[in-house]
Amino acid sequence: MSDNRHENYELLNLLGYGLAKFNMDFVKEFGFKTKTAFYEYLVSLEIAETTSVIKNRQDLFDPFFDSGRKGWWQRGDAYIHRKILIDSLFGDLNVSQYTGMVKIYIQSKSGKIEKPETISPVMKSRFKQLQITGQEAELYFMHNYKNIDTFSNGTIDDARLFGDGYDFQIQVTEKYFLAEIKGVRASSGSIRLTENEFAKANEYKNDYGLIVVSNLADLPKMTAVFNPIESLALTKKVVSQSQTTYHSEYVSW
């Protein structure tokens, strides 16, 4: 599978978001007086090949903030899934906190910031979520599920915490559909169903929708496959895994 996203995809999105949301306050937190100087600094760190790459990333996020800058307004909400993901992880941070987080990310990616901020365990976990395709795809589906004809008049319930072989339930009048979401960075690629997901798809058949959100690195596209066991060519693969657990002695708590 070809992945056409930039090697610093997540970091460029964080920078574009910060510039669009905080404007010059974000730049000043890095110690620069102009955006041009800040852009050149990021190029010197090899985060982007040219300053226009950084500027374009701000243009991508500008329409989603009430800053007076239009950016790529003509593209509508095409890229809003990127803002939604960052909002979910870092939207509660002020400019100083957000800048500190971005500095940590730059340090972890390049090692070129001399005095990195201290990183908390929670922040490490948030960084990991940035790179998980599944969460980005799920957030995209949550905000766009009504664009799927079958779900256009439906209401959504989040079932991800249950781990029962599907991510969401969509109720359409008196009928219930289950939706399992898979993300693919490029416009093509393979997906896999867990044994639990396969069993649930086999149980619900045409009421079970596999929703593949592809092309996440650019303009996402949703493809709905109902009754995926019958609709897709699936190959069974058995992977043996050992699990290590640690047990205490018998204790009266």
Secondary structure, 3 states (H helix, E strand, C coil): CCCCCCCCHHHHHHHHHHHHHHCHHHHHHCCCCCHHHHHHHHHHCCCCCCHHHHHHHHHHHHHHCCCCCCCCHHHCCCCHHHHHHHHHHHCCCCHHHHHHHHHHHHHHHHCCCCCCCCCCHHHHHHHHHHCCHHHHHHHHHHHHHHHCHHHCCCEEEECHHHCCCCCEEEEECCEEEEEEEEECCCCCCCCCCCHHHHHHHHHHHHHEEEEEEECCCCCCEEEEEECHHHHCCCCCCCCCCCCCCCCCCCCCC
